Amino acid sequence: MIEKYKNSSLNHPNSKMIMQLLNQDEEAAKYVGGCVRDALLKLETLDIDIATKHEPQEIIKILSTKEIKVIAPGLKHGTITAIIDDLTFEITTLRRDKSTDGRYAEVEYTNDWLIDAERRDFTINAIYMSQDGEIFDPFNGVEHLKKQVINFIGDTNERINEDHLRILRFFRFSSNYGNAISKKTLNIVKKHKDKITTLSPERIQKEFFKILSSNNSFKTIVEMKKIGLLDIIYSGEVVTDSLERMINIDEENFFDVDTFLRFFILMPKAHNLSSNLDLFRFSNKDNKRIDTLLKNKNQVKSYLSVKEVRKFLYLFGSNNFIDLIRISWSEDKKISNSTHWRALLAMASSWEIPALPIKARDVMLSGVPEGPIVGEILDELEKWWIDSDFIDDKHSLIERMRSIVRAKI
């Protein structure tokens, strides 16, 4: 019974309701893919995939009886998305591929569970589960999941030719669920590696960042580098040892995984985005973050004084400063410096960043007319205040402000 997966989202009342609706007359729907895989591994997921014999319009009609919110961005591929509270259900009609070109597939509907399974990528993604918890596993995916082996379904060459993104997906699933990468499979993937250039930058970036999000990504990146796949993604310097240190630092210090920082540390000269990263696209926000890291990362050293730490915290903000610590620490090959880096983190987390006590109103009350000169005086006062280690004495600040005013007015 599915109750044995009591901590899984598959056992949630909303999941049960969806399945009961789809299975009213016959067993016409099963859980499939990542949600089943995660349930077997006792991992939580909020995204639930369901395969069904019902066609899309029929799915919409069934769900409308309970006024369930439905969106259909994947309608032409046979997918309906249902959203209930925090759970998202991707409900897809059983399909077979009529034709593929390495990027997109033309599909037709079927009622055959095995045919639907045969078109999937890896055996661990072709495990189906009924609403009662019964497993349909035509390619021994459960066994492969236990052994931490990532196998393509059927002929590896055919699966890759159907969808070139499977080259990167192979490494992503190897990183998250695999133990060791098969040399035989790796050699086949190597033969097809150039085909990722047919994919959109957005798809490549999304998949590559998913690889970096795994704490086993170091070994995976090394394998990608060995077969020349990284050279296609990025032709510049790749620093895998810094990535390994960052992953270890993240684990030891309970940092949330930051795939952007991992990308930055792996490809430290990737800031020339227009020429070096043709396969990647970054938002203005990400580009601004890159700019901040590049301009300031060489200023952050393990031996910073308390005064210097406070200065950088004030100038960069705590989040940016912690990013800079993580970057610089990961590039530091001297293990004995770890104690100093941890001390910097402690200071960054405990010091409350102050605000300059003197405001524009105070400057104008001293006889300065409103205008740009007020900002100039405040800027100069702020620099002195920072250099004084943020002196908490308003009288001294006022005296300094008056000195600046006398010199300028």
Beta strands, then each sheet from edge to edge (+ up, - down):
strand 1: 29-32
strand 2: 47-52
strand 3: 69-71
strand 4: 79-84
strand 5: 87-93
strand 6: 95-100
strand 7: 105-109
strand 8: 128-129
strand 9: 135-136
sheet 1: 3+ 4- 5+ 2+ 1- 8+ 9-
sheet 2: 6+ 7-
end
